[in-house]
Amino acid sequence: PFQNDSVVAGGGAIEMELSKYLRDYSRTIPGKQQLLIGAYAKALEIIPRQLCDNAGFDATNILNKLRAKHAQVGPRARP
């Protein structure tokens, strides 16, 4: 039996959410740290981009849709 019924999304969802969080955070700090954190946020998107490429999808289009979904504010839907 399951001890924890939480669901962890796959397909790069965690990396996209971390990327969004870091991008938002980077906008609140000045200087070189902002650039470094922004670069790290961009690097996290390599994982979902590679998954899209491997599946034969247009990675740019899919990542833009994922960014839009992650930017939506409100309660997350539970499966």
C-alpha positions in Angstrom: 0.0 0.0 0.0 1.0 3.6 -0.5 2.2 5.5 2.5 2.2 8.8 0.6 -0.4 9.5 -2.1 1.3 12.7 -3.5 1.9 12.8 -7.2 5.1 14.2 -8.7 4.7 15.4 -12.2 7.1 14.2 -14.8 8.2 15.3 -18.2 10.3 18.2 -17.0 7.5 19.8 -14.9 9.6 20.2 -11.8 12.5 21.7 -13.8 10.1 24.2 -15.5 8.7 25.2 -12.1 12.2 25.6 -10.6 13.2 27.7 -13.7 10.2 30.0 -13.2 10.9 30.4 -9.5 14.6 31.2 -10.2 13.8 33.7 -13.0 11.3 35.5 -10.8 13.8 35.6 -7.9 16.6 36.8 -10.2 14.5 39.9 -11.0 14.6 40.9 -7.4 18.4 41.1 -7.0 20.9 43.4 -8.6 24.3 42.8 -10.2 26.0 39.7 -11.5 24.1 37.4 -9.2 21.0 38.2 -11.3 22.7 37.0 -14.4 24.1 33.9 -12.7 20.7 32.9 -11.3 19.0 33.6 -14.7 21.6 31.4 -16.5 20.9 28.6 -14.0 17.2 28.9 -14.6 17.7 28.7 -18.3 19.9 25.6 -17.8 17.1 23.8 -16.0 15.0 24.0 -19.1 17.5 21.8 -21.0 15.8 18.8 -19.5 12.3 19.4 -20.8 13.7 20.7 -24.1 15.6 17.4 -24.6 12.5 15.4 -23.8 10.6 17.3 -26.5 13.4 16.8 -29.0 13.6 13.1 -28.3 9.8 12.8 -28.7 9.9 14.6 -32.0 8.0 17.7 -30.8 8.8 21.3 -31.6 10.6 22.1 -28.3 10.3 25.9 -28.7 6.5 25.7 -29.0 6.1 23.2 -26.2 8.4 25.1 -23.8 6.5 28.4 -24.5 3.2 26.6 -23.6 4.8 25.1 -20.5 6.0 28.5 -19.4 2.5 29.9 -19.9 1.0 27.1 -17.8 3.5 27.6 -15.0 2.9 31.3 -15.0 -0.8 30.9 -14.3 -1.7 31.8 -10.7 -4.1 29.8 -8.7 -4.6 26.4 -7.1 -3.1 23.5 -9.0 -5.4 20.8 -10.3 -5.0 17.4 -8.6 -5.4 14.3 -10.7 
